[in-house]
Amino acid sequence: MSRFRLYPSAEQVGGLVEHCGHARFIWNLAVEQQAWWTPYRGRAPNHLERCRQLTEARAEFDWLRAGSQTVQRQALRDFDQAVRNFFGGSHRRPTYRKKGEAEGFQIVGKNARVENLNRKWSRCWVPKVGWVRFRRTRRIGEARSYRVTRDRAGRWHVGFAVAPVPIPAPGTGEVVGVDRGVAVSAALSTGELLRCPGLRPREAARLVRLQRRLAKARRGGNRRARLRSRLARIRAREADRRKDWVEKTSTDLARRFDVIRVEDLKVRSMIRSARGTVENPGRNVGQKAGLNRGILGNGWGLLVRRLEQKAPGRVERVPAAYTSRRCSACGHTAPGNRESQAVFRCVACGHESNADVNAARNIAAGRAVNARGGGPVGLPVNRESQRTTPPLVSV
């Protein structure tokens, strides 16, 4: 999705906020209704029945009728699509939306109109709001829908559902391995160490001070709302830097290498909390929380997702087992090979290098590594290619 910064006027902000509230209200009602209907009570209403109920509600409530019917009905369509994605196994179950989080609405069909004003500015049409300007930083292409959103920092954006154009392969035949980490965001098999920019020391110290003041502020007060807004602006600045680094890094890798190999990591499972329950509390909860923040702050999942979108068919996932303990020179695998976070020294051959770079070279080789010392040098990962040589049989 191509996203651009939206610049509504003071009068238009009120209309956009009203649309967000109506879309959130319709969505939450649909979630509540879907949860009430069970196999014992019967089937949940379909889309046509929900649209009929929406028409009745608009006739009864003036505040709902004052909003845009296009925005409200599209919220129902979005919910139906979310339910289909959940039962299809590609997304999570739709949940309630909270004010200030996931604020937005979608414009589809003939109402989705975009006009170019000049070389830098364009405008999009929003029902009952009018034309809203946005800063065009790149070519949009043909878009039949767009989504207007507001982040926690109060900034408005418009996102266009446009299929990304793949980056052509350079044709050099080069292969690169990417090892993702916390101290080093991405280590390449070429020896490059890439770090995702985060908050500066003064910004991090300011973030801690605001968090302490927020913890002492009274809930529901104006001071607490101002502190939350200031914290959101700092978090938004950090997220913008991370996304910018991911975009530039993924584009650079897709242009330089024909094949990009990464570890096959289940990032969503890795960032689960270790708190546990009251009866069975977790262990090392603080350390696990710090690790989760490091994984999310370095954009592990976003980097691979953007690589797969920009270089489709050229990104390969390699099993991550023992890639950090295996020597990329001789293939010896042992826990003692990795002396520290940054130093790798093989106990068999004495090969010494950066630990992350050594793991990236194992990933680039695409070797299936096991606990007994690794597979043969140059052996592909998939098992079908291992059967190219027929087994020896006794005659």
Number of C-alpha atoms within 10 A of each C-alpha: 13 16 21 18 18 22 17 21 10 8 9 17 15 13 19 23 16 17 27 24 20 22 25 22 19 20 25 19 13 22 18 12 13 16 11 12 13 10 7 6 8 9 11 16 14 10 14 10 11 18 16 11 13 19 15 11 13 16 11 11 10 10 10 19 14 11 19 18 18 17 22 24 20 18 25 21 17 15 20 17 12 18 18 14 15 14 11 10 10 10 12 12 13 18 14 13 15 12 12 14 11 14 21 24 24 25 22 15 11 8 15 17 17 19 12 13 12 8 9 11 13 18 20 20 17 22 17 15 16 13 17 18 21 22 17 19 13 10 7 16 12 11 17 16 18 25 17 23 23 21 16 19 17 13 14 20 19 24 19 20 16 16 12 12 9 13 15 13 16 12 11 10 10 12 19 22 28 27 29 25 17 18 15 16 21 25 24 25 23 15 14 12 16 16 16 19 17 18 16 10 9 8 14 13 12 14 18 12 12 15 15 11 13 18 11 9 15 11 11 8 9 11 14 17 15 12 16 16 15 16 20 17 16 17 16 17 14 17 17 14 15 22 17 12 20 22 16 10 17 20 16 13 19 25 15 18 18 20 21 25 25 22 22 13 16 9 13 9 8 12 17 11 13 15 15 11 8 7 6 8 11 14 11 10 14 13 11 18 16 11 15 17 13 17 20 16 17 25 22 20 15 16 19 22 15 18 24 18 18 22 24 14 12 17 20 17 16 24 17 18 16 19 27 24 27 28 31 24 15 13 20 18 25 19 13 12 22 23 13 11 11 13 15 25 20 24 16 13 12 13 15 17 17 18 24 29 26 31 28 29 28 30 31 26 21 25 23 23 24 14 13 9 15 21 17 11 14 11 16 16 17 12 10 8 10 11 9 8 7 7 7 6 5 4 3
